[in-house]
Amino acid sequence: MEKLTFKTNIKCGGCIATVKPHLEAVPEITHWEVDTNNPDKIMTVETSLKAEEVIEVVKKAGYEALKA
């Protein structure tokens, strides 16, 4: 497993609730969290996926993620 970090536009608990089913549906993602207190809204993901694959999952949920 690798720990990846991303800058996102996931700003609040409602945003997290929207993204949650998308991220939790991917078996290769074992843990994820978003620091909404950080100005860059940093999302940390433990996964065996490549960064681009995680970005696509977040994009399908309607949000943006950039490799931090």
Wavefront OBJ file of the C-alpha trace (Angstrom):
o trace
v 0.000 0.000 0.000
v 1.098 3.506 -0.766
v -0.012 6.719 0.916
v -0.910 9.370 -1.662
v -1.855 12.994 -1.002
v -3.981 15.279 -3.141
v -5.151 18.875 -3.082
v -8.929 18.841 -3.514
v -12.000 21.049 -3.642
v -13.728 18.869 -1.008
v -14.632 21.594 1.481
v -17.125 20.238 4.025
v -18.885 17.257 5.550
v -21.488 17.325 2.783
v -18.755 17.064 0.168
v -17.176 14.178 2.070
v -20.561 12.417 2.216
v -20.860 12.755 -1.574
v -17.366 11.364 -2.257
v -17.518 8.592 0.362
v -19.533 5.984 -1.601
v -17.292 6.442 -4.645
v -14.045 5.961 -2.720
v -15.356 3.157 -0.531
v -16.587 1.227 -3.581
v -12.965 0.775 -4.722
v -11.434 -2.268 -2.978
v -7.866 -1.034 -3.605
v -8.503 2.011 -1.386
v -8.046 0.815 2.188
v -8.275 4.186 3.966
v -8.890 7.802 3.033
v -9.498 11.100 4.777
v -9.790 14.776 3.906
v -8.372 17.538 6.084
v -11.015 20.220 5.523
v -9.226 22.514 8.003
v -6.188 22.693 5.701
v -6.515 25.555 3.170
v -5.555 23.098 0.385
v -8.217 20.547 1.547
v -5.638 17.743 1.560
v -6.965 14.241 0.925
v -4.778 11.330 2.029
v -5.436 7.931 0.459
v -3.882 4.563 1.301
v -4.121 2.489 -1.851
v -2.397 0.268 -4.361
v -3.819 2.390 -7.196
v -1.879 4.972 -9.154
v -2.547 8.641 -8.398
v -4.295 9.076 -11.758
v -6.763 6.310 -10.895
v -7.661 7.933 -7.574
v -8.096 11.283 -9.345
v -10.571 9.633 -11.747
v -12.638 8.222 -8.841
v -12.811 11.670 -7.240
v -13.708 13.232 -10.602
v -16.600 10.766 -11.054
v -17.898 11.947 -7.661
v -17.941 15.510 -9.021
v -14.802 16.882 -7.364
v -11.241 17.720 -8.330
v -8.029 16.238 -6.970
v -4.480 17.219 -7.871
v -1.421 15.250 -6.782
v 0.114 17.182 -3.882
l 1 2 3 4 5 6 7 8 9 10 11 12 13 14 15 16 17 18 19 20 21 22 23 24 25 26 27 28 29 30 31 32 33 34 35 36 37 38 39 40 41 42 43 44 45 46 47 48 49 50 51 52 53 54 55 56 57 58 59 60 61 62 63 64 65 66 67 68
